[in-house]
């Protein structure tokens, strides 16, 4: 058997499995180093991203997000400068320990989005359909937290995310089988209606079919979430967002 690294694959990527030495170093680093930026991650969101230059092509995305800053709406009356709500997310292909980091997403408030130049606003996408359809959800890894309590927390998160705008780039096109990140980063977007989902493809497969498999894998029902989110107010979406669907 060849030991050529280019002929070996681990976790869907070219390369050999982690050695015991590497695992020990990882464990030691987590104990003695300050990993504060990563430790600030406070939410895991799962959805699907579409390729802006090929909007009917999509891929599953696991977001691990941290809040950079935020301010309660009533405090804005007492602040003279701009304190926007800003989140940043690492995007992985799966929630597994050996998941591949495939991209990043920034989320900002409508207030901040409105201050951006028009050309910049065209790079951002809305989250309304993702939230209202149940496509976007927060996976729970807890075996003890009551389902009702988790769903209440998820509902509150969805109330916030529904109005945010996201700017996303993927570096690793795993859906086409790339074993390492290839080429330049690619701008990504989101679905904005059911018709787009019907035409969507994930690695050549029906988006609807893959969506259903996603739900089964996580033990959820997007339809139930859709019905449960009927009370979430639908915000207006800026005309400059989601440009790939308007060409």
N, C-alpha and C positions, 0 to 999 in steps of 0.2 A: 504494500500500500504506500502510495506517495505521501510525503510529509509536506509537499508544496502547499502553502497557505491558500493559494489561488484555487486549489482543487478541493478545499474543505469548506464546509458550511456549518454554522451553528446559529440557532435561533433565526433562521432565514437570512443570515448575513455571512459573507465570506470571512472565514477565520476559524480558529480552533477553539474548543471550550476553555473556560477559565481554569487555570491551574490552581492547585491548593495554595500556592504562594500568593497568587493574585487575590484569592478570596480572603486570605489572612490579612493582606495589606488593606483591602476594602474595609474589613471589620475594624482594624486598628485605626484607620483614618476617621471612621465615623465616631470613634471614641475620643481621639485626641485633637481633631481639627474642628474648627467652627464652621459648620455648614448652614449658617443662618439663612441665606437666600433660599435654599431648598426646603428648610424646615418651616418657612413661612407659607408654604403651600397649604391651603385650607379647604379645597374643594376638588372633587373629581367629577367631571361632566363627560358624558358620552353622546356623540352625535355622528353625523356624516358630513364631510366637506366635499364641495364640488370644485373642479378645476376651472378657473376663470376663463381660460382659453379653450376649454372643452367642457362646457357646463353640464353636459349629460353624463360625464364621467365623474365618479365619486369614490370616496374611500372612507372607511370608518376611522373616527378620531377620538382618542381618549385624552381629555384636557385635564391637566393638573395645574390649578390656578392659585395665584396669590394676589391679594389686594395690595396695591402700592399705596394708595391713599383713597380716602372717601370722606365725605362730610354730610352730616344730617341736613336735609333741606331747610329746616328752620334756622340753622346756623348761618346760612347764606346771607340772611338779612343783616348779619353783623360783621361780615367779612368784605373787605374792600378788594382783595385780589382773588384770582381764580383758583379754586381748589377742586379740580375735577375728580370724579370717581374714575380710577384707572386700575385695571387688572392686567396681569400678564400670565400666560399659560404655556406650559410645555406640552407638546402634542406627541403622544405615543400611539403606536399601531394597536397595542393590546394593553390590558392592565396587569400583565404578567411581570415577574421580576426581571426577566430577560427581554422585555419589550424594547422595540427600536424607537429612538427619538426621531420623529419624522418632520417636526415643524414647530412653529411658535404662533401664538395668537395674542394680540392685544385687544382689550375691550375698553371702550370709553363711553361716558355718558352722552346723551343727546345734546346737552348744553355745550360740552367741549367739541363734539362733532360739528356743531353749527359754526364754530369759529375757524374751522380749517379751510384752506383754499379749495376751490372747486375741484381742481385736478386731483388733490389729495383725497377729497371725500369720495371720489369715484373708485377708490381702492378698498373701500370698507363695505361690509355686508350687515344686514339686519338679522335679528334672531326671532322675529315674531312668529313665523311659521314653525320654526323648530320647537318653540315653546308650546304653542297652541295645539300642534299636531301630536305632541308626545314624543317626537323624534329625539329631542334633547331631554336627558334625564340625569339624575345623580345616583350612580350605583352605591349600594350599601353593602359593606363587608361585615357589619355587626350581626352577631348571632343572638344578642341579648336585647338590643333596642327594639321596642315594640314597633310594628309596621306603621301604625297610625302616627306615632311620634316622628318617624323618619319622613313619612309622606308630608307631614305638616312643615317640616324643615325644608324639604324639597320645594314645596309650594311657595314658601317665602323667597327662596332663591330664584325660582322662576319668575316671580313678580318683579325682581330686580333685573334679571338678565333680559327679559322680553324687550326692554327699551334700549339696551346697549347696542353699540355698533362694534363690529369686530374687524380687525385687519390681520389676515393670516397668510403665512408663507410656509410651504412644505419644501423640505430639502431632499427628502427621500421618497421616491415614488414606488413604494412597496407593492402597489396594486398591479404594476406591470412586471414585477419579478426582479427588480434591481437588487443585487446583493450588497451594494454599497451605495451611498448617495451619489447620483450622477447628474451632471449638468448644473445649470443655475437654479436658484430657488424659484418656485412657481407660486403665483398668487392664487389663493383659494377663496371660495365663497360659500354660500349656503343656499338651500332650497327655499323658495318663497311661495310655492303652491303645490297642490296635489298632482297637477298635470306633469310638472317637472319630475316628480318622483316616479311617476308611471313610466317615463322615458329614460330614467337614470340607469346606469350600468356600473357595477362594481366588479372590476376585473372580468368584464364581459358578461357578467350575470345580472339578472334583474334586480334592481334596487329594492323593489318591494319584497322579493324573496329573501334577500340578504337582511333587510330590516326585520322581517319576521324571525329569521334565525338569530339575530341579535337579541331580540326580545326573549326568545326561548332560552338562550344561553345565560342571560342575566336573571331569568325568572320573573319578568315583568310583562305588563300589557300596555302598549302605547295607546291603544284605544281607550283603556280605562283612565290613563293619565290625561288623554285629550278631554274626556268627559269631565274629569275632576278639575280641569283648568278652565272650564267655561267662565268662571268668575273672574279670571285674570283680564284686566282691561287691555284692549288692543291699542297701542300707541300709534300715532301717525309715523310713517316711514319717510325720511327725507328723499326727495326726488333724485338726488345724486347717488344714493346707495344702490347696491345690487346691479351695477351697470351691465354686467355680462348677460343679464336676462333682458336687456333693453336694446340690444344691438340688432 
